[in-house]
Structures are given as C-alpha cells and as structure tokens.
Amino acid sequence: MKRIYLDYAATTPTDPEVAKAMLPYLTKSYGNPSSLHSFGLEAKEAIEEARGSIADSIGARSSEVIFTSGGTEADNLAIKGITFQNKSRGDHIITSSIEHPAAIETCKFLEKRGNRITYLRVDSNGLVDPDEIKKAITNKTILVSIMHANNEVGTIEPIADIAKITKEADIPFHTDAVQTFGHIPVNVKSLGVDLLSVSAHKLYGPKGIGALYVRKGLELTPLFHGGGQENKNRSGTENTASIVGFAKAVDLTIQEIPTETIRLTSLRDLFIKGILEKIDDTRLNGHPQLRLPNNINVSIDYIEGESVMLNLDLEGICVSTGSACSSSEHGPSHVLLAMGLPREQAYGSLRITLGRWTNETHIEYILDSLIKIVTKLRAMSPLVVKVKNIE
Ligand SMILES: *Cc1c(COP(=O)(O)O)cnc(C)c1O
C-alpha cells in the first residue's frame, strides 16, 4: 500500500544527502575527536566546521554552540544548567503551560525538588502574553523559558517581545526552537534570547543529535561529568557523524525556507479550508496567522481523534493526535486544555504536519479519506445520536 507521511512535527526522514555526508565519519574518519593523532584531528576538524556553520545559521559564534543528544537534552541542559548555576541567586522559573514535555517535565522535576515555577496561561490561540511575564518576575527569578513555536498547534510565540522584558530585568531567557529551526527564520540576535534549543531530526537530519546555544558570558552547570568535551559543558565522546549530518541538514533546509514557506502555507491553508468547509462541526486549533507553515490542528466534534488517526492509518495516511510524546499517554493534550478547549474537543483533535515531500495530491487524498472516515465514525457515535435527539 502507498503510504503518506503527514507527521513531520514528530520527526522527518533523514535527507539522503545528509546520510551520504555522514557515512565517511562512521567508516573512515572514525577517530575520537579528543585523540591527538590524525584520525582524531580529522574528526575534530569536521565537528568544528559543523559547529561553525550551525552557529552561523542562527547568528551565533561557534563557541556559543554546545552539541547535545537532541532537543530534550538541550532543554534539560538549559533549564537545569541555569537553575543549578544560580542556586544562590534565586529559585524561581517562569515558563508556559504549553511547553513541550522536555521543558515542562524538567520544570516539574525541579519544582518537586524545591524550585518555584510559574506556568503561565495562554489565550485561546495558544499565545503567551509578554505582560504576564513582566508581572510574574520577582527578585528570585533566575530563568524564563518559553518555546518559539508550539509543536502541537503551531502557534508562534512573541519571543522578541518577551526578550525585551527579560533583558531589562537581567534574567536569562531560554527558548525551545526545535519546531522552528529550519522551518522559519531563527536568529538569536533578532530573537534576543540567551539560550536556544534545536534538534536535527525535525529538519531532515538524524535522530539523537541537537544543540544548545548559550550566549557568551552566561554560565551553566553541566549535566554530564567526565572528559570535559564541549568546553566542559557536556562530557562524552562527540557523535561526529551525526554532528556532520546535522550541519548538512541545516545547510539544505535553511536555503529552502523562503520557497518552502510559500509552498507549505498554501497547502496548509488549502487543507484547513477543505476540512472546515466540507466537514460540519470542525474547528481550527492554534493561531490562524501566527502559526507554523506546516501545521494543521483541528477538532472534530463527536468522535475521538485517536479513532480517526487509526482509521487514516489503515488507509496509509500517518497523522497524529496531539504530540507524539503525549499521544501514547492517552490523556487529552495539555496544550489544548491550557488553551481552554473542553475535554471532548481536546480528545477529538488531530494534528497533521506537512513537509518537504508533501504535495497537493496528498492533500486531496487525505481530505477525501477524512470525510469518509468522519462520516463513518459519526454514524456510530453515541454523541451524535444524543445531539440529533435534542434537535
Ligand atoms: C521534538 C521536540 C523536542 C524534543 O527533541 P528530541 O530531539 O526529540 O529530543 C523538544 N521540543 C520540541 C518543541 C519538539 O518538537
């Protein structure tokens, strides 16, 4: 059966060019980058070149980029690293209630150990209000962490506006840019952030590699202790092949942002219009304009998103309910609940994320399948019967 992948926010296929760039660093230039012989130097050089080009792409210096095992570790390193480092200065962290589990669970862990956390509310479109951050700041606040764009509903947060407030208050500001890097422009200078997390597998690179940008002068306590790699910030032998692949993926992806933004936005809007017009009682979740070019999140009344997802899978179409991480936990999405959706609507939501290999034929095909499936499921749904009886 032909399969259509529409879950690019969960992960992306590794670009064949990226895989090709990685191979020599697994089989030929396999030296330990800390070794002083030629094998080691070869690997070290490749890593530093990759670091330079990734740093360049976000407007940072090489020395400000720390490679990690992915977005999760970058978020952990930013949040715990700053918290541990500033223990004597304060104990208060400000974040939002719609962060990725990598950030929100890290905050909950710190909260259990005695830190105070403010989880800011968002509006019905998923937007954080910078004024709320201003109000939440105390003289014990040591970190603000707000994601650049949400992975479930695609809402893009006002990071530059928040940065003005944190700068004035002299509080480090971290943003999780895993969903935006490679998809919309990401520049640490124009965003005004002090720490920024990225991950390779969300932009056609390999899984298990990411990076944390840390502004020069800002210190953090490492999570891993050992050989002192990554300028003592992250011990462990560097993943040379994946680092090289990450840089290659960044090169390829950044180039195509302007054209892909136009192409994906038009496919996205075609799809949104199709669902809202052709299926009754559906709603778009997330901000209508301030949203990622590839994100569609809709609530379909009277039926469960999970049933729709599984039925689509039978037709070879792969989408998601909420985020990949929370959808295996069976609860309704914490993001949709924070945006004020009733539980039934949160349960009835579907996330469809587009990417490099999505075309108009796919959009038409999934729309047709979706109409068929929703009609079938609603015919069996006790919720529809109830509503119909009232009428
Ligand atoms: C995927 C994702 C992460 C986690 O990144 P990994 O590299 O999979 O650990 C963190 N934050 C956001 C917003 C994500 O979408």
The ligand as an SDF file (V2000), in Angstrom:
LIG
                    3D

 15 15  0  0  0  0  0  0  0  0999 V2000
   10.7260   17.1600   19.2090 C   0  0  0  0  0  0  0  0  0  0  0  0
   10.7670   18.2620   20.1850 C   0  0  0  0  0  0  0  0  0  0  0  0
   11.6430   18.2280   21.2840 C   0  0  0  0  0  0  0  0  0  0  0  0
   12.5000   17.0370   21.5950 C   0  0  0  0  0  0  0  0  0  0  0  0
   13.5710   16.8930   20.7030 O   0  0  0  0  0  0  0  0  0  0  0  0
   14.3080   15.4910   20.5830 P   0  0  0  0  0  0  0  0  0  0  0  0
   15.4560   15.7660   19.6780 O   0  0  0  0  0  0  0  0  0  0  0  0
   13.3110   14.5420   20.0030 O   0  0  0  0  0  0  0  0  0  0  0  0
   14.7300   15.1020   21.9610 O   0  0  0  0  0  0  0  0  0  0  0  0
   11.6740   19.3110   22.1220 C   0  0  0  0  0  0  0  0  0  0  0  0
   10.8890   20.3780   21.9100 N   0  0  0  0  0  0  0  0  0  0  0  0
   10.0350   20.4490   20.8700 C   0  0  0  0  0  0  0  0  0  0  0  0
    9.2280   21.6840   20.6710 C   0  0  0  0  0  0  0  0  0  0  0  0
    9.9440   19.4000   19.9740 C   0  0  0  0  0  0  0  0  0  0  0  0
    9.0910   19.4820   18.9620 O   0  0  0  0  0  0  0  0  0  0  0  0
  1  2  1  0
  2  3  1  0
  2 14  2  0
  3  4  1  0
  3 10  2  0
  4  5  1  0
  5  6  1  0
  6  7  2  0
  6  8  1  0
  6  9  1  0
 10 11  1  0
 11 12  2  0
 12 13  1  0
 12 14  1  0
 14 15  1  0
M  END
$$$$
